[in-house]
């Protein structure tokens, strides 16, 4: 089962999830992660759930059109929209605080 390591605001959460897990769906029903993953629409329209992939990105599918539209050059910096990812392998993510 995939291990998710999630970093946010200086806190790290590490947990095992079932294969084919979407973290935005799980955060919406308060299952993972704590501190909670920031998200809004869950459909790739707002980019609130954007995270930098620190490890495990080689196992992810290529970015879809929603990610390309929302993230643009941030894709080259390793960012992905978590709402568009269904995890099958270990992954390490960093979610930076939203700009004020």
Secondary structure, DSSP 4 states (H G I P E B T S, - for coil): --EEEEEETTEEEEEE--TTB-HHHHHHTT-S-SSPPP-S-SSSSS-TTEEEEEE-GGGSPPP-HHHHHHHGGGGGGTEEEGGG--B-S-EEEE-PPPP-
